[in-house]
């Protein structure tokens, strides 16, 4: 359970999702993604954010949503997991939403095996799924990404 009641809402394929604000570093307009050879299929590539090479996760692939070309209106959410900083490519962001703690229904009470989902919030205009970024990449994907990313000197590992 998180101490924070602040989430950042995002849209993807017409559905609403959220991340806890404490994990979000910034939201930026979509920028060109550079393909990363040997990266796991969920990784769209990498971007440069203030000199840092950050992997971009295509969450459409993770959620098995239809693929589409990146649009100029798309956003990237730069966020921190327990192991690394990542960027999520999303259709739009909905801003910061403050929630009373009793509005969050934690995933074990809905479906015990809901991967990636930490909880669900019911608002007046519908549901929002709150995601746990620390579970987005499987261990094998994390290891493959580590090998595909260049080391700080710019050489592949």
C-alpha positions in Angstrom: 0.0 0.0 0.0 1.3 3.4 -0.9 1.4 6.4 1.5 0.7 8.8 -1.4 -2.8 9.4 -2.6 -1.6 11.2 -5.8 -1.7 9.5 -9.2 -0.9 10.6 -12.7 -3.6 9.6 -15.1 -2.8 8.5 -18.6 -4.8 7.4 -21.7 -3.9 4.5 -23.9 -6.2 3.2 -26.6 -9.2 5.0 -25.1 -8.7 3.4 -21.7 -7.6 5.2 -18.5 -4.6 4.0 -16.4 -2.5 5.7 -13.7 0.8 5.6 -12.0 1.6 6.8 -8.5 3.0 10.3 -8.7 6.0 9.4 -6.5 7.3 7.2 -9.4 6.9 9.9 -12.1 9.8 12.1 -12.8 8.3 14.1 -15.6 6.0 14.1 -18.6 7.4 15.1 -22.0 6.1 15.3 -25.6 6.9 12.3 -27.6 10.3 12.4 -29.2 12.0 10.2 -31.8 12.8 6.8 -30.4 16.1 5.2 -31.5 15.8 1.4 -32.1 17.8 -0.7 -29.7 19.1 -3.9 -31.3 18.8 -7.0 -29.0 16.3 -5.4 -26.7 13.2 -7.3 -25.5 10.1 -6.9 -27.7 8.4 -4.7 -25.2 11.2 -2.1 -25.5 10.4 0.4 -28.4 14.0 1.8 -28.2 15.7 4.5 -26.3 15.5 8.3 -25.9 18.0 10.9 -24.7 16.6 13.0 -21.8 19.2 15.6 -20.6 22.1 13.3 -21.5 20.6 10.2 -20.0 19.8 7.2 -22.3 16.4 6.0 -21.2 14.6 2.9 -22.5 11.1 3.4 -23.8 8.5 0.8 -23.0 5.7 0.2 -25.5 2.9 -0.7 -23.0 0.6 -1.4 -25.9 2.6 -4.5 -26.5 2.5 -5.4 -22.8 -1.3 -5.0 -22.6 -1.8 -6.6 -26.1 -3.4 -3.5 -27.4 -3.4 -2.7 -31.2 -0.2 -1.1 -32.3 -0.2 2.4 -34.0 2.3 4.9 -35.2 3.4 7.5 -32.7 1.5 10.8 -33.1 2.8 14.3 -32.5 0.2 14.6 -29.7 1.5 11.5 -27.8 3.4 11.9 -24.5 6.1 10.0 -22.7 6.1 9.6 -19.0 9.6 9.4 -17.5 9.3 7.3 -14.4 11.5 5.4 -11.9 11.2 1.7 -11.0 13.2 0.1 -8.2 15.9 -0.8 -10.8 16.0 1.9 -13.5 14.4 5.0 -15.1 12.1 4.2 -18.0 9.8 6.1 -20.3 6.3 5.0 -21.2 4.8 6.0 -24.5 1.1 7.0 -24.0 -1.6 8.6 -26.0 -2.2 11.4 -23.5 -1.9 12.3 -19.8 -4.8 13.4 -17.6 -2.8 15.3 -15.0 -2.5 14.6 -11.3 -5.5 13.2 -9.4 -5.8 13.2 -5.6 -7.6 10.2 -4.2 -8.9 9.4 -0.7 -7.2 6.1 0.3 -10.5 4.3 0.8 -11.3 4.7 -2.9 -8.4 2.4 -4.0 -9.3 -1.3 -4.3 -6.1 -3.2 -4.2 -5.7 -5.9 -6.9 -5.7 -9.0 -4.6 -9.3 -8.2 -3.7 -10.3 -8.2 -7.4 -8.2 -10.9 -9.1 -5.2 -12.3 -7.2 -3.1 -12.8 -10.4 -3.5 -9.3 -11.9 0.1 -8.7 -13.1 1.2 -5.0 -13.4 -2.0 -3.7 -11.6 -1.7 -2.5 -8.1 -5.2 -1.3 -7.6 -8.4 0.1 -9.2 -10.0 3.4 -8.5 -13.7 4.1 -9.2 -14.4 7.7 -10.0 -17.7 9.3 -11.0 -16.9 8.9 -14.7 -15.4 5.4 -14.6 -12.5 3.2 -13.5 -8.8 3.8 -13.5 -6.3 1.0 -13.2 -3.2 1.9 -11.1 -0.1 0.2 -12.4 2.9 -1.1 -10.5 6.0 -0.1 -12.6 8.2 -2.5 -10.7 6.4 -5.5 -12.3 6.4 -4.1 -15.9 9.6 -5.9 -17.0 10.1 -9.6 -16.2 13.5 -10.6 -14.9 14.5 -12.0 -18.3 13.4 -8.7 -20.0 15.5 -6.7 -17.4 18.5 -8.9 -18.1 18.1 -8.6 -21.9 17.7 -4.8 -21.6 20.8 -4.6 -19.4 22.8 -6.3 -22.2 21.3 -4.3 -25.0 21.8 -0.8 -23.4 25.2 0.8 -23.9 27.4 1.3 -20.8 28.1 4.9 -19.7 31.0 5.1 -22.1 28.6 4.4 -25.0 29.6 0.8 -25.7 27.1 -2.1 -25.9 27.5 -4.3 -22.8 
